[in-house]
């Protein structure tokens, strides 16, 4: 699966499901066929001892990497539903920004934990001009942090943390259904969720036993969940599908539930995959979105999210700078091919017209770019251009400043960077870094960018000193 081009770098990742007794990993190809998998036990109940639990995870993850021979260090993590707490939350506003701000102020009142001890995210359930309703999900930090630390120890990088039902509900077979009851039965616990159109509406969990041998309890829990849902929507669910998944799921269990509830029941069918690997497959095969996406749940810690954003941003700028260098070199080669000779005392190296540089990678094949660039380097080893100035400007960007685009006017040697910053002090630091480099003049930062204290959008212009020839 390919990461979305939002703030993550475009790279592949595999799915990892964490249960109370084991780790399971799956990697899929573009056609959603499994190409690698692995499974390892962990010490059940060791979560009460953080050090022992982390050590158990590290050992299991090292074996997972060896067994699966996964080719990427990035991983989408699915957590037991029993770790998660969820609550429906509404505000009388149709503005999404207002809703997000209002929710942030009330997180501490929604769950029986201190706000700074949980990771939270939410997804939209409904929106009108007067009201927004969302499902808010929280997982205690002491559930996620040991897993995160273990991943870091074995040099794996999580791109998401998500409860099991949230991951499973994004599978296409569930998205297509109007209303379904999803039962996830595992070795030592089980959960039951109502899912509609790929959205988990409400979930109940049982930590004590799997429910594998207690049909009466499963039937009772399903009926109670349906009654709760009927009271909320003021409508009776006359027909729904029962879908069973998890380590202890079986066709016999589905048949028993169908007979007891007089509703169609079946095993969750995913490419003939063992039900115990459904969660890991769901993480690997479905699109992982950043925490700010309103249609999914991603409990990725904020510092990790920001690291990915900044790393991707810097990589993108450096890649763009390298491409600009190559394209400028190609422009020189084309000019030479047309019989235009450069006088080192009277001429300047020029980018392709128009004067303001525009990059279009689709016009060149990678092999052609590399070949032409190598010839230019051989012919003109001493020539430099504005790419040197661009790299200096990039190095002046603080980590808290995000550059979204830039432009260069060859005729004026004028650069323009457009982006956003956490605070106006971050923008002033960027301006100061440009000034202290000694490579730029006429640095112009519009006063409007300094009237806002936080979450500032800005545009800054500066002139570079002429490139040496």
N, C-alpha and C positions, 0 to 999 in steps of 0.2 A: 504494500500500500504506500502511496506517496503522500507526504505531509502537505497540507494546504499551503498555498503561498501567501499566508497572512503575516505572521511574524516568525514562524518556524522556517528554517532552511528547507528547501526541497530535498528530502532524503527518505530513505526507506526505514521502516521500523517493524518489529514483531510484537505479538500480543503475549502478555504474561498474566495468568490468573493466579491469585493468591487465595488459598483456602486455609482453614485452621490446621490442616494436616499435610498439605502438599503444594508444590508449585507446578504449573503446567504452562508450556510455551508453544506457540504456533507461529509459523511464518507462511505467508501466502503469496502466490504470484498474481499478476494483473488480472488473470481470469478467475481469481479467488480459489484456485486449487492449492491445497497444502503442499508446500515444498520442503518443510522442515518442522520437526516437533520434538519435544523433550518433556520429561516428567521427573520430579524428584520429591521425596518426602521431606517434611520438616518436623521439628519436635512439637507435637500438638500440646497446646497449653503453655508453651514457653513464652507467649506474649506477656505473661505476668512478670517476667524478668527480661528487661530491655536488652541487657548485654548478651544473655544467653540466646534470646530470640534473634538478635542481629547476627550473632555468630552462626546460628543454625541457617539463617537465610543466606549468608555469605557462602557457606559450604554448598548449599543446594544450588545457588546461582552459578557457582564455578562449574558444577557438574552439568547444569543446564546448557551453559555456553559450549562445553566440550561435546555433549551429546548431540545438540542441535546443529552445531557448526554454523551458527547464525552469522551472516555477513555484515550486519549492521549493529552499532552499539546503542541504537535508540530503541526504546521499548514503551508500549502503551500498557499500563497496569490496570487490571481489574481486581477490585477488592471485594471481600465477602459482603453481601447485603446486610449481614448482621452488624457490620461496623458502622453503617450509615443511619442517620436520623433525617427524616424529611418532614416538611410541613408546608401546607399551602398558605400563601400570603397574598393579600390584595391591598391596593391603594386606590383611592378615588382620583385617578389622573390618567390621561391618555398619553402623556409624554414619557417616553422611555427613560430619558436622562433623569427626570424627576423621580420616577419610580426607583431607579437604581440608587439614587442618593438617599431616598427615604428608607429603603431596605437596609442600607449600610448602617443607618442610625439605630435600627431596631433588631439587628442580628442577635445582640446579647439577650433580648427578651424572648426570642423564638425557641431557644434550646436551653437545656439545663446545664450549660457550660459557660465559662467565661469566653467572651468573644475572641480573646487573644490565644485561646487554647484549642481552637478548631479551625479547620479549613472548610470554606463554604463556596458554593456556587449555586446558580439558579437557572431554570429554563422556563420560557414563556409557556403558559397554558392557554391564556386567552387575552385579547386586547380589544377594547372599544374606545371611543373618544372620551369616555368618562371613567373607565376602570381598567386596570391591568392586574391580572392574576398570574402568579408564577409558583412553581414548585421549588422550594429552597431545600438544598441538601447540605448536610454538615457531617464531617467525620473528624473525631478528635485527632489532634496532631500526634499524640503518642501511638496512634495506629499507623500513620503514614510515615513518620520520621524514621523508625527503624528500617523500614523497607527502602526508603530513599537512601539512607546511610549504607545499607548493604549493597545497593546498586552502585553507588559511588565507589565502594571498595573494590568491586570487580570491574570497574570502568564501563558501566552501563548508564545510560542517560534517559530518565523518564520524560516522556512528552505529555503524559496524561495520567491521572489517577481517577478512577471512575467506579461507582458501585456496580455490582454484577447485573442487576435488573436493568439499570440504565443502559449498559452495553448491549445486553441481549435484546432490548426493545428496539434497537436501531437496525436489527436484521430485517431484510426486505420482507420475509414471510410474515413478520409481525406488523410491519408498517401497513401492509395491504388489508389488514383485518380491522373491522369496525370496533369490536370489543372482544377481548380474550382474557382468560385467566392463565397466567404463566406461573407454573410451580417449579421452583428450583430445589431439588432434593439432593442433599449431600450426606456425607458420612455422619456428621454430628449435628447438622442443623438443616433447616429448610426455610424458604421464604415463598410467599404467595403475592402476586401483583396483578392488579387490573391494568391492562394496556389497551389503549385506543389510538389507532393510527400511528403506531410507533412511539407513543408517549406514555410513560408510566404514570398513572394517575394516583395510585395509592398502593402501599406495600405493607404487609405484616410479616414478621419473622418469628421463628422459634429457635432459641439457642440450645434447648435441652436435648432434643433428639431429631433425627432426620425425618420422622413421619413415615418411613418406609413401611413399617409394619403396623401402622395405626391409621387405617383408612377412615375410621369414624372421626378422628380429630381433623384430618385433612378436609373432609366434607364439611364439618362444622365451621372451620376457619374460612373456607370459601364462601359459605352461605352468609357468615357474619360480614365479610368484606363486601359482598354484593348488597346487603342491607344498608351498610354504611354509604355505599355509592348511590343507592336509590334515594336515600334521605337527602343527599346533597343535590342531586340533579332533578329530583322530583319526578322520576320516571323509573319504571320497572324494566330491568334487562330481561326480556323474554327469551333471547337467544344469545349465546356466547360460545366461544370455542375454548376448550381446556387444553393447554399445551404443557407437556412435562419435559423437563430437562434436568441435568445434574448427574453426579456420580452414581446415584442410586435410582435413577429413572429407568423405567422398563415399560414394555408394551403391556405387560400384565397389569401394572398399576394404572395405565391410561384406560384400559378396558374396565377396570373396577370403578374408576371415577365416572366413566361414562354411564355405567349401569346405575350408580348411586344417584347421580344428578340429572340423568336424562338429557344430557347435553353432549355434543360431539367432543371426543377427547382423543389425543394422539401424542406421540413423541415429537419433539421439535426436530425437524429433519433439515440438516445442513450438510449437503455434499457427502452423505454417508459417513460423517465424522462421529466418533465416539462421543456420547453426551457429556462425558467428563471434560472434554476439550472445547465445548461450545463457547464458554466464556472467553477463553484465549483466542479462539477463532473470531469471535465478534469484535474484539479489540483490534486484531490484525487486519480484518477484512473491511471494516467500516471506516469512514473518514473521521479522523480526530480533529476537532476544532479547538481553538484557543479558549481560555476561560471566559473571555468577554462575549463569546457567541451566545445568543439567547435561545438557541434551539437544542442545546446539549449541555451535559454536565461534565466539567473538567476541573478537578480539585487540585490542579497543579499549584504548588506554593508560589506566592508572588515573586520571590527572589529568583526562582528558577525561570518563571515566565519572562521576567525582565532580562535575565541573562541571555535567553534565547533571542529575544528581540534585539538586544544590542549586538550580539554576536552576528546575527543575520544581517543587521544593518551595516556593520563594518565590513563584513564579507562582501555584501552587495556593492558597496562603494569601491572597495579594492578591485573587485572583478570589473566594475564599470570603468575604473581608471585604466586597467590593463587593456580592456577592449578599445577604449578611446585611443590609447597609445598605438595599438595595432592598426586601427582604422586610419589614424593620421599617417602612419607609415605607408599604408596602402595608397593613400592619397598622393604621397610623394612619388611612389613607384609609378602610379598612373600618369602623373605629370611628366616624369622622365620619359615614359613610353611615348608620350605625345610630342617629345622634342623640346620640352620646356626645361631649360637649364637654370639652376639656382646660383646666383652670385652671393657668396657668403658675406660680402660687405654691404650689398645693396638690397638683398631680398630677405624675406622672413619665411619660415616654414609655415605653410597654411593648411588648415583643416579643409575637408571637402566643403563646397558650398551647400547650403547657405552659410553666411558668416557665423550664425549661432549653431554650434555643433548639435547634431541629432544622431543618435545611435540606433541602428536597425540591424540586429544580429541575423535576421532572416535572409539578408541579401548575400551572406557569405557562408561557405561551408567551413567547419573548423579546420580541416586539413589544408584548405587553401589559405586561410588566415595565417596559420602557423608557418607554412612554407614561404609566403610572401614576407612575413615578419622577419624570418631568419635571413632572407636575402637582403632586406633593408639594413639589418644589423651589421651584416658583412660589408655592405657598401658604405654605410655612414656610421661608423662606430663612435664618432665624436659628437654627433648631432643630438641635441636635446630639444624638447618642446614643452608646451604647457602642461603635459602630464606630470612633470616634476613639481610644478606649482600645485597641481591638484592633489598630489600625495601629501604635500606639506599641509594643505588645507584640511585634508581628511584627518591627519594626525592631530589637528587642533580641536577636533570635535570631542567634547566631554562625553563620557558614557551615558549621561542622563539626557543628552540631546539626540533626537532622531531626525536624520536628514531624509526627506521623502523624494526630493528630486533636485537636480542642479542643472545649470545651463552655462555655456561659455560663449562669449562674443569675441571672435578672433580679432576683428578690426579695432575694438576698444580694449582688448585684453581684460574684459570685465567678466567676473564670475558672479553668479547668483545661486545661493543655497536656500531652499525652502524646506521647512520642517516644523518640528514641535519640540517643546522642552517641558520638563516637570515644573520648573519655576523660572521667573525672569532672571534670577541670579545665575542660572545655568547658561542663559543666552549671553549675559554679560561676561561670563567666564570664557565662552567661545570667542567672543569679540576680543577679549584680552589676550587669549592665546594667539589669535591671528596677528594682533599688533606686536606681541613679543617675538614672533618668528622673524620679524624684519623683512619678510618677503612680500608684504602687501601694503598698499596705500589706499587712501580714499575709502575706508571701511564705513559703509553706510547702513545703520540699523534704524529703521523707522521708529519714531517715538511711540507709535501705537502698540508696538510689540512689548513695551515696558509698562503699559497701563494695567495689565493683568498680572496678579501675583503667581498663579498656578495654572498648569495645563495651557501653556502659551503657544499659539501658532505664530510663526515669524517668517520673515524673508530678509536675508542679509546680502548686501552686495559689496564687493571689494575688487580692487584692481591689482593684478599681479605685476611684479617687475618683469620686464621683457626677458624671455628665455634666452639663454646663452646659445650662440651658434658656433 
